[in-house]
């Protein structure tokens, strides 16, 4: 049998993979990575009392922000995992989440005294916050890359950046179970910085690790 005939036969027998199946596969990988990150957090930094924290608006503010970015990352990875992947509305979701957090930070600054503004920005953990999130995002990123290598991305750097976005958001969500910083300005600065670093690292590694 000629090579062209063999390819045609295999292509005729291949069944298309539904987009939702691709997204589900990525979601399962991200959840497994997040579970590893949670175990790492417990062994490394510990967890704060969540019963009290969950009764505060700040806890849900941070969680909503990081989860929204995570859903945007999942959407992007699910699309870019396919050969014909396009960004779609994923970047708009990211920008909308950041804009909402900036607006909330602006309201807090407007109500703060000049001396309080610096504390809202730096908190007491700004030196370690972003680094800790990147560390917690590592197992999530590795799990997503493992799943992506069994799919067919063609825009490798972009797919890696989307994987980094999802991993960074998952790592930030897990870190929120430890971090007691409550200011929107702190979150939009240091959490966003960490997630952006994860996306940048993902773009660099994706170009290499996702090659067919």
C-alpha positions as CSV (number, residue, x, y, z in Angstrom):
1,X,0.0,0.0,0.0
2,X,1.3,3.4,-0.9
3,X,1.9,6.0,1.9
4,X,-0.8,8.3,0.5
5,X,-3.3,5.5,0.5
6,X,-2.4,4.5,4.1
7,X,-2.8,8.1,5.3
8,X,-6.2,8.4,3.5
9,X,-7.4,5.2,5.1
10,X,-6.3,6.2,8.6
11,X,-7.9,9.7,8.2
12,X,-11.2,8.1,7.0
13,X,-11.3,5.9,10.1
14,X,-10.4,8.7,12.6
15,X,-13.3,10.2,14.6
16,X,-13.1,13.9,15.4
17,X,-12.6,14.8,19.1
18,X,-15.3,17.1,20.5
19,X,-14.0,20.4,21.8
20,X,-15.7,19.7,25.2
21,X,-13.7,16.4,25.4
22,X,-10.4,18.3,25.0
23,X,-11.4,20.9,27.6
24,X,-12.5,18.1,30.0
25,X,-9.1,16.4,29.6
26,X,-7.3,19.7,30.4
27,X,-9.6,20.4,33.3
28,X,-8.9,17.0,34.9
29,X,-5.1,17.5,34.5
30,X,-5.3,20.9,36.1
31,X,-7.4,19.6,39.0
32,X,-4.9,16.8,39.6
33,X,-2.1,19.4,39.5
34,X,-4.0,21.6,41.9
35,X,-4.4,18.7,44.3
36,X,-0.7,18.3,44.4
37,X,-0.3,22.0,44.9
38,X,-2.7,21.9,47.8
39,X,-0.7,19.1,49.5
40,X,2.5,21.1,48.8
41,X,0.9,24.1,50.4
42,X,-0.1,22.2,53.5
43,X,3.3,20.7,54.0
44,X,5.2,23.9,53.2
45,X,3.2,26.9,54.5
46,X,0.1,25.4,56.1
47,X,-3.5,26.5,55.8
48,X,-5.2,29.3,57.7
49,X,-8.5,28.8,59.5
50,X,-10.9,28.8,56.6
51,X,-14.1,28.9,58.5
52,X,-13.5,32.4,59.7
53,X,-11.9,33.5,56.4
54,X,-14.8,32.3,54.3
55,X,-17.1,34.6,56.2
56,X,-15.2,37.7,54.8
57,X,-15.8,39.4,51.5
58,X,-12.1,39.6,50.9
59,X,-11.7,35.8,50.8
60,X,-14.3,35.5,48.1
61,X,-13.0,38.6,46.2
62,X,-9.6,36.9,45.8
63,X,-11.1,33.5,45.0
64,X,-13.5,35.0,42.4
65,X,-10.6,36.8,40.7
66,X,-8.2,33.8,40.5
67,X,-11.0,31.4,39.5
68,X,-12.1,33.8,36.7
69,X,-8.6,33.9,35.4
70,X,-8.4,30.1,35.7
71,X,-11.6,29.7,33.6
72,X,-10.1,32.0,31.0
73,X,-6.9,29.9,30.9
74,X,-8.9,26.7,30.6
75,X,-10.9,28.2,27.8
76,X,-7.7,29.2,26.0
77,X,-5.9,26.0,26.5
78,X,-8.9,24.0,25.3
79,X,-9.0,26.0,22.1
80,X,-5.2,26.0,21.5
81,X,-4.9,22.3,22.1
82,X,-6.4,21.7,18.7
83,X,-4.5,22.3,15.4
84,X,-7.0,25.0,14.3
85,X,-7.0,26.7,17.7
86,X,-8.0,30.3,18.0
87,X,-7.9,32.6,21.0
88,X,-11.6,33.5,20.8
89,X,-12.9,35.6,23.7
90,X,-10.4,34.2,26.2
91,X,-8.3,37.4,26.4
92,X,-11.4,39.5,26.9
93,X,-12.3,37.4,30.0
94,X,-8.7,38.0,31.3
95,X,-8.9,41.8,30.7
96,X,-12.4,42.0,32.2
97,X,-11.3,40.3,35.4
98,X,-8.3,42.5,35.8
99,X,-10.3,45.6,35.0
100,X,-12.9,44.7,37.7
101,X,-10.1,44.1,40.3
102,X,-8.4,47.4,39.3
103,X,-11.8,49.2,39.8
104,X,-12.2,47.7,43.2
105,X,-8.6,48.6,44.1
106,X,-9.4,52.2,43.0
107,X,-12.3,52.4,45.3
108,X,-10.2,51.2,48.3
109,X,-7.5,53.7,47.5
110,X,-10.1,56.5,47.3
111,X,-11.3,55.7,50.8
112,X,-7.8,55.3,52.2
113,X,-5.6,57.9,53.8
114,X,-2.2,58.6,52.2
115,X,-0.4,56.5,54.8
116,X,-2.8,53.6,54.2
117,X,-2.3,53.4,50.4
118,X,1.2,52.0,50.7
119,X,0.0,49.3,53.1
120,X,-2.8,48.3,50.8
121,X,-0.3,47.9,48.0
122,X,2.6,46.1,49.8
123,X,0.7,44.3,52.6
124,X,3.1,42.3,54.7
125,X,4.0,39.5,52.3
126,X,4.7,41.3,49.0
127,X,8.3,40.0,48.9
128,X,7.2,36.3,48.9
129,X,3.7,36.3,47.5
130,X,4.4,36.1,43.8
131,X,7.3,33.6,44.3
132,X,5.0,31.3,46.4
133,X,2.3,31.3,43.8
134,X,4.8,30.4,41.0
135,X,6.1,27.5,43.0
136,X,2.5,26.2,43.7
137,X,1.7,26.6,40.0
138,X,4.5,24.3,38.9
139,X,2.8,21.0,39.5
140,X,-0.4,22.3,37.8
141,X,1.7,23.4,34.7
142,X,3.4,20.1,34.5
143,X,0.1,18.2,34.6
144,X,-1.4,20.5,31.8
145,X,1.7,20.0,29.6
146,X,1.4,16.2,30.1
147,X,-2.2,16.5,28.8
148,X,-1.3,18.8,26.0
149,X,1.4,16.5,24.7
150,X,-1.4,14.0,24.0
151,X,-3.3,16.5,21.9
152,X,-2.4,18.5,18.8
153,X,-1.4,22.1,19.5
154,X,0.3,23.9,16.7
155,X,0.7,27.4,18.2
156,X,3.1,26.0,20.8
157,X,4.3,29.2,22.6
158,X,0.7,30.5,22.8
159,X,-0.6,27.2,24.1
160,X,2.2,27.2,26.6
161,X,1.3,30.7,27.7
162,X,-2.3,29.7,28.1
163,X,-1.2,26.7,30.2
164,X,0.9,29.0,32.3
165,X,-2.1,31.3,32.8
166,X,-4.3,28.4,33.9
167,X,-1.5,27.0,36.2
168,X,-0.8,30.4,37.7
169,X,-4.5,31.0,38.4
170,X,-4.8,27.6,40.0
171,X,-1.7,28.2,42.1
172,X,-3.0,31.6,43.2
173,X,-6.3,30.0,44.1
174,X,-4.6,27.4,46.2
175,X,-2.3,30.1,47.8
176,X,-5.4,32.0,48.8
177,X,-6.1,29.3,51.3
178,X,-3.0,30.4,53.2
179,X,-2.6,34.1,52.3
180,X,-4.5,36.5,54.6
181,X,-3.9,39.7,52.5
182,X,-7.2,41.4,52.0
183,X,-6.6,44.5,49.8
184,X,-7.7,44.4,46.2
185,X,-4.6,46.5,45.3
186,X,-2.3,43.9,46.7
187,X,-4.2,41.1,44.9
188,X,-4.3,42.9,41.5
189,X,-0.5,43.7,41.8
190,X,1.2,40.6,43.3
191,X,-1.2,37.9,42.3
192,X,-1.5,39.2,38.8
193,X,2.3,39.5,38.6
194,X,2.7,35.9,39.6
195,X,0.2,34.7,37.0
196,X,1.8,36.8,34.3
197,X,5.2,35.3,35.2
198,X,3.7,31.8,34.9
199,X,2.2,32.7,31.5
200,X,5.6,34.0,30.3
201,X,7.4,30.9,31.6
202,X,4.7,28.7,29.9
203,X,5.3,30.4,26.6
204,X,9.1,29.8,26.8
205,X,8.7,26.1,27.9
206,X,5.7,25.4,25.6
207,X,7.7,26.2,22.5
208,X,10.1,23.4,23.5
209,X,8.0,20.9,25.5
210,X,5.0,20.8,23.2
211,X,6.8,20.0,20.0
212,X,5.4,17.0,18.2
